């Protein structure tokens, strides 16, 4: 982060990042539990709280784009210049995962109960899980490059 920002602003930015990481951990935990835990083997896909999950997913994506990324890119002027090309590549890759998350949300956001006859949700959840794993790694790189 830019060394010239005030201690209060630095603390504010750290708070934004901390809340965002908590959202990420919660989202990841919900997804992992629905897909891979012993609990997942005992529940029907229609028990997955798809509507609430979509809200959490969109909150996380929005916070990342409109609070975290913008703040890091705005506050990290000197450090970013040396890594501008790499950061651009990271951001483009994150955008790819955003597109997949938005498509998932558009498809499932209005479902309160998912039909167990429709086998697409489990497949879509696995695709989303894979995309989010890539996204999390990219976000960690972004944080490291900007010292966030």
C-alpha positions as MATLAB code, in Angstrom:
seq = 'XXXXXXXXXXXXXXXXXXXXXXXXXXXXXXXXXXXXXXXXXXXXXXXXXXXXXXXXXXXXXXXXXXXXXXXXXXXXXXXXXXXXXXXXXXXXXXXXXXXXXXXXXXXXXXXXXXXXXXXXXXXXXXXXXXXXXXXXXXXXXXXXXXXX';
ca = [
       0.000    0.000    0.000;
       1.079    3.557   -0.574;
       3.364    4.569    2.268;
       1.931    8.115    2.281;
      -1.579    7.223    3.435;
      -2.613    8.023    6.969;
      -2.753    5.439    9.719;
      -6.534    5.886    9.901;
      -6.934    5.216    6.174;
      -4.623    2.209    6.389;
      -6.771    0.828    9.224;
      -9.930    1.440    7.176;
      -8.456   -0.434    4.208;
      -7.380   -3.314    6.439;
     -10.954   -3.466    7.777;
     -12.382   -3.643    4.254;
      -9.997   -6.456    3.350;
     -10.700   -8.346    6.587;
     -14.494   -8.204    6.074;
     -14.069   -9.254    2.462;
     -11.880  -12.226    3.428;
     -14.516  -13.257    5.979;
     -17.147  -13.160    3.222;
     -14.848  -15.262    1.069;
     -14.257  -17.816    3.819;
     -17.969  -18.097    4.547;
     -18.860  -18.487    0.869;
     -16.131  -21.070    0.371;
     -17.214  -22.982    3.469;
     -20.850  -23.099    2.340;
     -19.845  -24.333   -1.077;
     -17.390  -26.915    0.213;
     -19.915  -28.251    2.718;
     -22.561  -28.581    0.042;
     -20.213  -30.428   -2.291;
     -17.678  -32.435   -0.342;
     -18.586  -33.012    3.283;
     -20.172  -36.091    4.831;
     -23.204  -33.837    5.340;
     -23.395  -33.340    1.565;
     -23.848  -37.061    1.066;
     -26.876  -37.042    3.342;
     -28.779  -34.148    1.845;
     -30.675  -33.776   -1.353;
     -29.594  -31.050   -3.765;
     -32.923  -29.339   -3.174;
     -31.841  -28.769    0.452;
     -29.045  -26.487   -0.738;
     -30.048  -22.883    0.111;
     -29.483  -21.709   -3.453;
     -31.192  -18.328   -3.171;
     -29.207  -17.310   -0.074;
     -26.010  -18.651   -1.596;
     -26.528  -16.495   -4.696;
     -27.001  -13.404   -2.513;
     -23.767  -14.190   -0.650;
     -21.943  -14.840   -3.913;
     -23.018  -11.510   -5.399;
     -22.164   -9.649   -2.187;
     -18.690  -11.149   -2.253;
     -18.125  -10.408   -5.948;
     -19.386   -6.826   -5.539;
     -17.279   -6.135   -2.468;
     -14.228   -7.436   -4.280;
     -14.720   -5.308   -7.351;
     -16.137   -2.123   -5.927;
     -14.335   -1.907   -2.603;
     -11.253   -4.080   -2.405;
      -9.803   -3.978   -5.930;
     -10.558   -0.292   -6.460;
      -9.115    0.619   -3.060;
      -5.961   -1.426   -3.571;
      -5.389   -0.103   -7.056;
      -6.011    3.492   -5.975;
      -3.911    3.403   -2.821;
      -0.949    1.423   -4.150;
       0.522    3.780   -6.700;
       4.302    3.184   -6.520;
       4.180   -0.549   -5.952;
       1.736   -1.020   -8.804;
       3.774    0.697  -11.483;
       6.423   -2.018  -11.363;
       3.771   -4.740  -11.639;
       1.176   -3.047  -13.885;
       1.243   -5.742  -16.591;
       1.005   -8.622  -14.107;
      -1.833   -6.907  -12.256;
      -3.682   -6.433  -15.531;
      -3.368  -10.158  -16.268;
      -4.554  -11.048  -12.771;
      -7.538   -8.733  -13.045;
      -8.502  -10.144  -16.465;
      -8.374  -13.662  -15.037;
     -10.504  -12.575  -12.089;
     -13.004  -11.128  -14.590;
     -13.347  -14.576  -16.182;
     -14.375  -16.026  -12.833;
     -16.732  -13.087  -12.311;
     -18.495  -13.917  -15.563;
     -18.994  -17.518  -14.446;
     -20.317  -16.387  -11.035;
     -22.722  -13.923  -12.682;
     -23.995  -16.637  -15.019;
     -24.500  -18.972  -12.062;
     -26.387  -16.253  -10.208;
     -28.563  -15.416  -13.222;
     -29.470  -19.066  -13.592;
     -30.287  -19.839   -9.939;
     -30.984  -16.584   -8.052;
     -34.765  -16.895   -8.095;
     -34.901  -20.537   -7.056;
     -35.971  -21.135   -3.505;
     -36.018  -24.896   -3.950;
     -34.103  -26.639   -6.665;
     -35.744  -29.592   -8.367;
     -33.922  -32.814   -7.602;
     -34.818  -33.948  -11.112;
     -32.539  -31.276  -12.571;
     -28.960  -32.569  -12.466;
     -27.376  -29.290  -13.576;
     -27.030  -27.694  -10.136;
     -24.411  -30.143   -8.804;
     -22.397  -29.771  -12.021;
     -22.708  -25.991  -11.922;
     -21.644  -25.929   -8.268;
     -18.507  -27.916   -9.094;
     -17.690  -25.517  -11.966;
     -18.247  -22.568   -9.655;
     -16.115  -24.145   -6.939;
     -13.253  -24.624   -9.409;
     -13.563  -21.049  -10.659;
     -13.644  -19.662   -7.133;
     -10.539  -21.639   -6.175;
      -8.720  -19.970   -9.074;
     -10.184  -16.594   -8.121;
      -9.073  -16.907   -4.495;
      -5.507  -17.655   -5.588;
      -5.547  -14.678   -7.957;
      -6.940  -12.411   -5.253;
      -4.198  -13.534   -2.907;
      -1.661  -12.605   -5.575;
      -3.308   -9.218   -5.961;
      -3.163   -8.630   -2.213;
       0.470   -9.660   -2.108;
       1.466   -7.401   -5.006;
      -0.300   -4.424   -3.464;
       0.734   -5.280    0.090;
      -2.935   -5.330    1.040;
];
